Amino acid sequence: MKVFGIAGHSGMGKTTLLERLVPEISSRGLVVSLIKHSHKNIEIDRPGKDSYRLREAGCSEVLLLGNDRWALMHELRGADEPPLDYLLSRLQHCDLVLIEGFKNGDFPKLEVWRATLGRPTLWPDWPGILAVASDSPAATILSGSDNLPQWLALHDAATIASFVLDNARPH
C-alpha cells in the first residue's frame, strides 16, 4: 500500500479533482481507497434509522451490511482522534490510499489551489507539499521563491495521476 495526500483550503476543488483522479488511477489497474479527515462533526447516519438509534443508545461501533456495501461506524465518545497509521491499518488491501486532510501528516501531498478564490497557498507552511495543481500559472503566486514546488495543470488528470503514482510513499 502506498499513500499520497490531497490538500487545499475548503472550496478549492479537492473532491472534484479526486472524482477525476480515482478513475484515472483505477484505469491503470490499481485498487484505490480514500481517507478523508474533516474538522467538522460528520453524520453518515440519519435519525430514525436503526443504526443511528443504536449508536445513540451507546454502541461504540456499529457495522452495517447491505446488498451492495458495508460500513463500520466508530464513536469516539470524547476520545482523541486515532492517528492516521491506525486508520490505514483498518483498510482492506489496496494499492494506493489517497488522503484528504491530516495536514501535519508525514506523507507526500499535492495542493489544489485556485487564484480566483483569493486564498494563499498552503505551501510552504504545510509539510510534504511536493506540487500544486492549479488553473492559474505558477507565476500568479510563487514568483520570487527559491524552493518552488512542481506546478501542474488542474485539468490534466492523467499527468496528476502519474505524479501521484510516482511520488506516493509506501506505508
MONOR-V258634 format. One line per field, one symbol per residue. ss: DSSP state (H for helix, E for strand, - for the rest). Layout:
ss = ???
This chain:
ss = -EEEEEE------HHHHHHHHHHHHH-----EEEEE-------------HHHHHHHH---EEEEE----EEEEE---------HHHHHHH-----EEEEE--------EEEEE-HHH-----------EEEEEE----HHHH-------EEEE---HHHHHHHHHHH-EE-
